[in-house]
Amino acid sequence: MSFYRKPVQRLSDVWQAVRNDSFLNKQFYIPELQINGDGYHAVQVLTRVIWRIRPEIRQIIEQHKNNLNLGHLPYAGLWIRRGDKINEASYVAVSEYAKKVKELNSDIHRVFIDTDDYRCVEEFKQLNPGWEVFTMCDTQKRGHYQFNFNQQTPVERRREIIQLLTIIDILKESTFFIGTFSSNFARLVGLLKGIETCYSLDANASTRILLTRHARTRL
């Protein structure tokens, strides 16, 4: 086991280093942080260390979760991104998510869908009549557009961010998570939850590498 000790002089050097597959495959041993593994393992440990939510925010999150009434029964967590994401990644049909759920566990008929377009929820219900479908997406939502989000008031942005933190909690607690790792949000869930129960519908490269690399994409 070894540390990565190659000296770097500029931020751009660090950027190039961490995007190199050989760096990500190196073994890291930092007993003080309980790190003993490859680049993915190190990033996962560090992510979980710094992922701390203030008590007052945690209280709001727990209230949101209680209002959803999802309960503790097994459920699949889905992340379906629309809106301006179409400019950055390939389109993945809702039917592909439904197909993946059935492939992973044919006994699960409860899903939590996080999406920025309520039409995805409606389509999933049509494809799977009789399933329990939960979501926090407003029925009027028709895709997330970062420019529009940036124009909101601080109060509105704070409300949406707390909802996003709630959704991360719900997806972390799902039996398994299905998303698209071209999205930073899905990668974050993967790091917090663990890749053993996370699946991407648009990843061709190694899941461990994808989750470790920093993505130049929006949520």
C-alpha positions as CSV (number, residue, x, y, z in Angstrom):
1,M,0.0,0.0,0.0
2,S,1.3,3.5,-0.7
3,F,0.4,7.2,-0.7
4,Y,0.3,9.1,-3.9
5,R,3.4,11.2,-3.4
6,K,4.2,12.6,-6.8
7,P,4.7,16.4,-6.3
8,V,2.2,18.7,-8.0
9,Q,2.8,22.5,-8.3
10,R,-0.5,23.7,-9.8
11,L,-4.2,23.0,-9.5
12,S,-4.2,21.9,-13.1
13,D,-1.6,19.3,-12.2
14,V,-3.8,17.8,-9.5
15,W,-6.7,17.9,-12.0
16,Q,-4.7,15.9,-14.5
17,A,-3.5,13.4,-11.9
18,V,-6.9,12.5,-10.5
19,R,-8.4,12.0,-13.9
20,N,-5.7,9.5,-14.8
21,D,-6.8,5.8,-14.5
22,S,-3.4,4.8,-13.1
23,F,-3.8,7.2,-10.3
24,L,-7.4,6.0,-9.5
25,N,-6.1,2.4,-9.5
26,K,-3.3,3.1,-7.0
27,Q,-3.7,1.8,-3.4
28,F,-4.1,4.3,-0.6
29,Y,-3.4,3.6,3.1
30,I,-4.4,6.3,5.6
31,P,-5.2,4.5,8.8
32,E,-6.3,7.7,10.5
33,L,-9.2,8.0,8.1
34,Q,-9.7,4.2,7.7
35,I,-8.6,4.4,4.1
36,N,-7.1,1.2,2.8
37,G,-7.9,0.7,-0.9
38,D,-8.0,2.2,-4.4
39,G,-8.9,5.7,-5.6
40,Y,-12.6,4.9,-5.5
41,H,-12.4,3.7,-1.9
42,A,-10.5,6.8,-0.8
43,V,-12.9,9.1,-2.5
44,Q,-15.9,7.3,-1.0
45,V,-14.5,7.5,2.5
46,L,-13.7,11.2,2.2
47,T,-17.1,11.9,0.7
48,R,-18.8,10.2,3.7
49,V,-16.6,12.0,6.2
50,I,-17.4,15.5,4.8
51,W,-21.1,14.7,4.2
52,R,-22.5,16.3,7.3
53,I,-26.0,18.0,7.5
54,R,-26.7,20.6,10.2
55,P,-29.2,19.5,12.8
56,E,-31.8,22.1,11.9
57,I,-31.7,21.0,8.2
58,R,-31.8,17.4,9.2
59,Q,-35.0,18.1,11.1
60,I,-36.6,19.5,8.0
61,I,-35.4,16.5,5.9
62,E,-36.9,14.0,8.4
63,Q,-40.2,15.8,8.3
64,H,-40.2,15.7,4.5
65,K,-39.5,12.0,4.6
66,N,-42.3,11.4,7.1
67,N,-44.8,13.3,5.0
68,L,-43.9,11.1,2.0
69,N,-44.9,8.0,4.0
70,L,-42.5,5.8,2.1
71,G,-42.0,3.5,5.1
72,H,-39.3,0.9,5.5
73,L,-40.4,-1.7,3.0
74,P,-38.0,-2.4,0.1
75,Y,-38.1,0.1,-2.7
76,A,-36.0,1.0,-5.8
77,G,-34.6,4.5,-6.1
78,L,-34.6,6.0,-9.6
79,W,-33.0,9.2,-10.8
80,I,-34.4,10.4,-14.2
81,R,-32.9,13.6,-15.4
82,R,-34.5,15.7,-18.2
83,G,-34.4,19.5,-18.8
84,D,-31.1,20.9,-19.9
85,K,-29.4,17.6,-19.3
86,I,-30.4,16.6,-22.9
87,N,-27.5,18.9,-24.0
88,E,-24.9,16.9,-22.1
89,A,-25.9,13.3,-22.1
90,S,-27.8,10.7,-24.1
91,Y,-31.5,10.4,-23.5
92,V,-32.6,7.3,-21.5
93,A,-36.2,6.3,-21.8
94,V,-38.3,5.7,-18.7
95,S,-39.0,2.2,-20.0
96,E,-35.3,1.4,-19.5
97,Y,-35.6,2.2,-15.8
98,A,-38.6,0.0,-15.5
99,K,-36.8,-2.8,-17.3
100,K,-33.8,-2.5,-15.0
101,V,-35.9,-2.7,-11.8
102,K,-37.5,-5.9,-13.0
103,E,-34.2,-7.3,-14.0
104,L,-32.6,-6.6,-10.6
105,N,-35.5,-7.8,-8.4
106,S,-38.8,-8.9,-9.9
107,D,-40.4,-8.9,-6.4
108,I,-40.0,-5.2,-5.9
109,H,-43.1,-3.2,-7.0
110,R,-42.4,0.0,-5.0
111,V,-40.2,2.8,-6.4
112,F,-39.2,6.3,-5.5
113,I,-38.7,8.4,-8.5
114,D,-36.5,11.5,-8.4
115,T,-37.0,13.5,-11.5
116,D,-37.2,17.1,-12.7
117,D,-40.1,16.3,-15.1
118,Y,-43.3,14.9,-13.7
119,R,-44.2,13.3,-17.0
120,C,-41.6,10.7,-16.2
121,V,-43.6,9.7,-13.1
122,E,-46.8,9.5,-15.2
123,E,-45.1,7.4,-17.8
124,F,-43.7,5.0,-15.3
125,K,-47.1,4.5,-13.7
126,Q,-48.6,3.8,-17.1
127,L,-45.9,1.2,-17.8
128,N,-46.3,-0.5,-14.5
129,P,-50.0,-0.4,-13.3
130,G,-50.5,-1.4,-9.7
131,W,-47.0,-0.4,-8.6
132,E,-46.6,2.0,-5.7
133,V,-44.8,5.0,-7.0
134,F,-43.5,7.8,-4.7
135,T,-42.0,11.1,-5.7
136,M,-41.3,14.6,-4.5
137,C,-41.5,16.1,-8.0
138,D,-44.2,18.8,-8.4
139,T,-46.8,17.8,-10.9
140,Q,-46.1,21.0,-12.9
141,K,-42.4,20.4,-13.3
142,R,-41.2,20.1,-16.9
143,G,-37.4,19.8,-16.5
144,H,-34.7,21.5,-14.5
145,Y,-33.0,24.4,-16.2
146,Q,-30.0,25.8,-14.3
147,F,-30.5,29.3,-15.7
148,N,-34.0,29.4,-14.2
149,F,-32.8,28.1,-10.9
150,N,-30.2,30.8,-10.7
151,Q,-32.9,33.5,-11.2
152,Q,-34.8,32.3,-8.1
153,T,-34.7,34.1,-4.8
154,P,-32.4,32.8,-2.0
155,V,-35.4,31.5,-0.1
156,E,-36.7,29.5,-3.2
157,R,-33.2,28.1,-3.9
158,R,-32.8,27.1,-0.2
159,R,-36.1,25.3,-0.3
160,E,-35.1,23.4,-3.5
161,I,-31.7,22.5,-2.1
162,I,-33.2,21.1,1.1
163,Q,-35.6,19.0,-1.0
164,L,-32.6,17.7,-3.0
165,L,-30.8,16.7,0.3
166,T,-34.0,14.9,1.3
167,I,-34.0,13.0,-2.0
168,I,-30.4,12.0,-1.5
169,D,-31.3,10.5,1.8
170,I,-34.2,8.6,0.3
171,L,-32.1,7.3,-2.6
172,K,-29.3,6.2,-0.2
173,E,-31.8,4.1,1.8
174,S,-33.3,2.4,-1.3
175,T,-32.7,-1.3,-1.9
176,F,-30.9,-0.4,-5.1
177,F,-30.4,2.8,-7.0
178,I,-30.7,3.3,-10.8
179,G,-29.5,6.5,-12.4
180,T,-27.2,7.9,-15.0
181,F,-23.6,8.5,-14.0
182,S,-23.1,11.2,-16.5
183,S,-24.8,13.2,-13.7
184,N,-22.8,14.5,-10.7
185,F,-25.9,13.9,-8.6
186,A,-26.1,10.2,-9.4
187,R,-22.3,9.9,-8.8
188,L,-22.7,11.5,-5.4
189,V,-25.5,9.0,-4.5
190,G,-23.2,6.2,-5.7
191,L,-20.4,7.3,-3.4
192,L,-22.6,7.7,-0.4
193,K,-24.6,4.5,-1.0
194,G,-21.9,2.2,-2.4
195,I,-21.5,0.9,-5.9
196,E,-22.6,-2.6,-4.9
197,T,-26.2,-1.5,-5.1
198,C,-25.9,1.3,-7.7
199,Y,-26.5,1.0,-11.4
200,S,-26.0,3.4,-14.3
201,L,-27.9,3.3,-17.6
202,D,-25.5,5.4,-19.5
203,A,-22.1,4.3,-18.3
204,N,-19.8,2.3,-20.5
205,A,-16.6,2.7,-18.5
206,S,-15.8,1.2,-15.1
207,T,-18.3,2.3,-12.5
208,R,-15.6,2.8,-9.9
209,I,-13.7,5.1,-12.3
210,L,-16.8,7.0,-13.2
211,L,-17.8,7.6,-9.6
212,T,-14.3,8.7,-8.6
213,R,-13.7,11.2,-11.5
214,H,-14.9,14.7,-11.2
215,A,-17.5,15.3,-13.9
216,R,-17.9,18.6,-15.8
217,T,-21.6,18.3,-15.7
218,R,-24.6,19.8,-14.0
219,L,-26.6,17.9,-11.4
